[in-house]
């Protein structure tokens, strides 16, 4: 009587999001299933497993964990080969029929690699055989679990035939497949993104299984080092008691969309200081009382950024195709330009540009000037640098202010808007209030339908005494990048003579400004 021995293994393909546990030995005889057979000996199998105690699961079942979109690696180790051998994986066999997968929604979907021979009849999906002769030969087959498979528990069978006859199943191995939607950080300690055992299930969240949640496992601030580049489909933070920091020099790439949040801050205040790359349009949700700080670089060129939720998103100055705020706040850090093609700010949301000029290089024929100027007027577009009444968000439209051809290192075309925190009266946005600003205001004094570069400091559309007074109070001042202000005493002291010079240059109809000049000087010295 010939004897065959083999081992079924649920291998831990950690990079692909699978794992298995422990071992148990089971004995099967061909005659258990086929009483008329006389040519087979008893077969011995060793299964990697822990005691699975979930309801309805047979004790000794192999337990494999995988993230939807990942791969479950199923291995068969032949220790005494047979001339012809077949291994098949199929659905869980009930008492009366091969009924397929047993789970709440019966929606496990999968594919197999080229080492399998696809087969759909009899409840099995693939075969492999013959297996080679030899001692201790391991054969591994990969089952790719579709990304749309729901998080659930699935029961399967792996069956084998010692003679390669699909009708003579000599052994049957229960497989308990646990499908997770996401990886979850699972240690109350600092760790690396590349450490498989830092996550449940074991594995590295990247690529097709790049979904990860940093939840409430930690009880104190923890740093997860991004020690290898990872590509994520989704990234979530959910811990209001302790903060996560994702740090390191390797990058996090996010492949998001406008429809669902690719980055979701459900609770807490968390930081990404590793380089962050948006490889597609990305939606970021931040819950009330929560925040996400992107402290490193943000590469989002040509991407649309959608911010939702009442919390705060803190980002460095960068370039995007567009930014859309439907709720909460975006706070921009740094002094470089934030360059976009379009920007929309819904009621109740705030874009705080800080010290970063906002440059909107809009498409000809679709100027967002009216909408963005309305956002400035009602405070939706603002700056944390506007801390005193003599400061404001200044603006320029190169379609009108044609002399502005570059700003803060960015070349400007004829369809560009610039917004920057500056001093009231700074009509040319150079952060200083000088004679050129005074002359621009004088040339438009008493007129309606005017803009910031023409002397309208409060966005009411008119240039009048209120604007003249605001400029006079700032005359000779310069706003520095750190938010401080310096004063040119000589220029400030020469305001009277400069105003006289401006009046001499301005055409007669606007000289009504002189009637208010005495009152203005009195108020300016208060």
Secondary structure as GFF3:
##gff-version 3
##sequence-region A 1 526
A	DSSP	beta_strand	6	9	.	.	.	ID=ss1
A	DSSP	three_ten_helix	14	16	.	.	.	ID=ss2
A	DSSP	beta_strand	18	19	.	.	.	ID=ss3
A	DSSP	beta_strand	24	28	.	.	.	ID=ss4
A	DSSP	alpha_helix	30	33	.	.	.	ID=ss5
A	DSSP	beta_strand	43	47	.	.	.	ID=ss6
A	DSSP	beta_strand	62	67	.	.	.	ID=ss7
A	DSSP	beta_strand	71	78	.	.	.	ID=ss8
A	DSSP	beta_strand	86	91	.	.	.	ID=ss9
A	DSSP	beta_strand	110	112	.	.	.	ID=ss10
A	DSSP	beta_strand	117	118	.	.	.	ID=ss11
A	DSSP	three_ten_helix	121	123	.	.	.	ID=ss12
A	DSSP	beta_strand	124	128	.	.	.	ID=ss13
A	DSSP	beta_strand	137	145	.	.	.	ID=ss14
A	DSSP	beta_strand	152	161	.	.	.	ID=ss15
A	DSSP	beta_strand	171	180	.	.	.	ID=ss16
A	DSSP	beta_strand	183	185	.	.	.	ID=ss17
A	DSSP	beta_strand	191	192	.	.	.	ID=ss18
A	DSSP	three_ten_helix	196	198	.	.	.	ID=ss19
A	DSSP	beta_strand	199	200	.	.	.	ID=ss20
A	DSSP	three_ten_helix	207	209	.	.	.	ID=ss21
A	DSSP	beta_strand	211	214	.	.	.	ID=ss22
A	DSSP	beta_strand	222	225	.	.	.	ID=ss23
A	DSSP	beta_strand	230	232	.	.	.	ID=ss24
A	DSSP	beta_strand	234	238	.	.	.	ID=ss25
A	DSSP	beta_strand	244	247	.	.	.	ID=ss26
A	DSSP	beta_strand	252	254	.	.	.	ID=ss27
A	DSSP	beta_strand	263	267	.	.	.	ID=ss28
A	DSSP	beta_strand	269	272	.	.	.	ID=ss29
A	DSSP	beta_strand	276	278	.	.	.	ID=ss30
A	DSSP	beta_strand	282	286	.	.	.	ID=ss31
A	DSSP	beta_strand	291	294	.	.	.	ID=ss32
A	DSSP	beta_strand	298	299	.	.	.	ID=ss33
A	DSSP	beta_strand	304	308	.	.	.	ID=ss34
A	DSSP	beta_strand	312	316	.	.	.	ID=ss35
A	DSSP	beta_strand	322	325	.	.	.	ID=ss36
A	DSSP	beta_strand	329	333	.	.	.	ID=ss37
A	DSSP	beta_strand	338	340	.	.	.	ID=ss38
A	DSSP	beta_strand	342	345	.	.	.	ID=ss39
A	DSSP	beta_strand	350	352	.	.	.	ID=ss40
A	DSSP	beta_strand	358	361	.	.	.	ID=ss41
A	DSSP	alpha_helix	369	378	.	.	.	ID=ss42
A	DSSP	beta_strand	381	382	.	.	.	ID=ss43
A	DSSP	beta_strand	391	397	.	.	.	ID=ss44
A	DSSP	beta_strand	406	407	.	.	.	ID=ss45
A	DSSP	beta_strand	410	411	.	.	.	ID=ss46
A	DSSP	beta_strand	416	423	.	.	.	ID=ss47
A	DSSP	alpha_helix	435	444	.	.	.	ID=ss48
A	DSSP	three_ten_helix	452	454	.	.	.	ID=ss49
A	DSSP	alpha_helix	465	474	.	.	.	ID=ss50
A	DSSP	beta_strand	477	479	.	.	.	ID=ss51
A	DSSP	beta_strand	485	487	.	.	.	ID=ss52
A	DSSP	alpha_helix	489	493	.	.	.	ID=ss53
A	DSSP	alpha_helix	495	505	.	.	.	ID=ss54
A	DSSP	three_ten_helix	508	516	.	.	.	ID=ss55
A	DSSP	alpha_helix	517	524	.	.	.	ID=ss56
###
